[in-house]
Amino acid sequence: MEMIKIQKKNKKEQNIFLEEDPIYKNVLSFAIKKGKISTSLIQRQFKIGYYRALGCMEELEKRGIVDSSDGLRPREVLIKYEGSD
């Protein structure tokens, strides 16, 4: 498994291991660049089905990378790459 270093909004650094799904790393990078992410945005950007996109979103939430769902709006991304402002 590959590891990347990220920085949470509270400035606390954390190492995270990327999941086995080959698209997860790309979804993570896309989410960090956008600042907000939704399951439908993942589906459109990566041309994947709902359940695979949902799995990526659930993994992002489980790891504390995105906030919890608040309905129909995209979720806020809570991290950034180390050294980026």
Legacy VTK file of the C-alpha trace (Angstrom):
# vtk DataFile Version 3.0
C-alpha trace
ASCII
DATASET POLYDATA
POINTS 85 float
0.000 0.000 0.000
1.164 3.508 -0.782
1.360 6.180 1.924
0.992 9.959 1.597
1.424 12.736 4.163
-1.441 15.190 4.578
-2.170 18.113 6.872
-5.556 18.520 8.555
-7.107 21.971 8.837
-6.056 22.093 12.486
-2.452 21.917 11.162
-1.944 18.412 12.570
0.041 16.231 10.177
-1.044 12.676 9.483
0.176 9.822 7.318
-2.560 7.907 5.526
-2.378 4.660 3.651
-4.190 4.547 0.338
-6.774 1.837 -0.127
-6.488 -0.974 -2.619
-9.107 0.435 -5.043
-6.924 1.784 -7.866
-9.105 4.888 -8.256
-8.982 5.908 -4.570
-5.723 7.875 -4.849
-7.120 9.861 -7.777
-10.386 10.538 -5.933
-8.432 11.722 -2.886
-6.290 14.089 -4.985
-9.355 15.400 -6.817
-11.199 16.021 -3.542
-8.286 17.931 -2.023
-7.927 20.107 -5.136
-11.670 20.878 -5.269
-12.147 21.502 -1.549
-15.638 19.985 -1.715
-16.738 16.573 -2.950
-19.906 14.564 -3.524
-20.673 11.046 -4.652
-22.208 12.319 -7.896
-19.157 14.489 -8.608
-16.928 11.416 -8.173
-19.202 9.472 -10.545
-19.054 12.143 -13.239
-15.353 12.905 -12.948
-14.187 9.287 -12.945
-17.005 7.750 -15.016
-17.771 5.106 -12.412
-20.970 3.705 -10.942
-22.788 4.895 -7.849
-21.703 2.100 -5.508
-18.017 2.438 -6.331
-18.214 6.223 -5.887
-20.099 5.726 -2.626
-17.390 3.346 -1.412
-14.753 6.007 -2.069
-16.853 8.623 -0.269
-17.382 6.336 2.731
-13.651 5.669 2.927
-12.923 9.417 2.800
-15.380 9.986 5.651
-14.075 7.051 7.707
-10.552 8.471 7.516
-11.663 11.986 8.518
-10.856 13.469 5.118
-14.383 14.787 4.493
-17.070 15.876 6.939
-20.255 13.905 7.445
-23.145 14.214 5.034
-25.531 17.079 5.597
-28.038 16.287 2.869
-27.734 17.247 -0.758
-24.769 19.616 -0.602
-21.199 18.515 -1.390
-19.060 17.657 1.611
-16.211 19.875 2.746
-12.717 18.387 2.457
-10.995 18.714 5.835
-7.386 18.175 4.746
-4.815 19.492 2.324
-1.512 18.196 1.066
1.396 19.006 3.340
2.980 22.310 2.411
0.067 23.593 0.333
-1.831 26.733 1.374
LINES 1 86
85 0 1 2 3 4 5 6 7 8 9 10 11 12 13 14 15 16 17 18 19 20 21 22 23 24 25 26 27 28 29 30 31 32 33 34 35 36 37 38 39 40 41 42 43 44 45 46 47 48 49 50 51 52 53 54 55 56 57 58 59 60 61 62 63 64 65 66 67 68 69 70 71 72 73 74 75 76 77 78 79 80 81 82 83 84
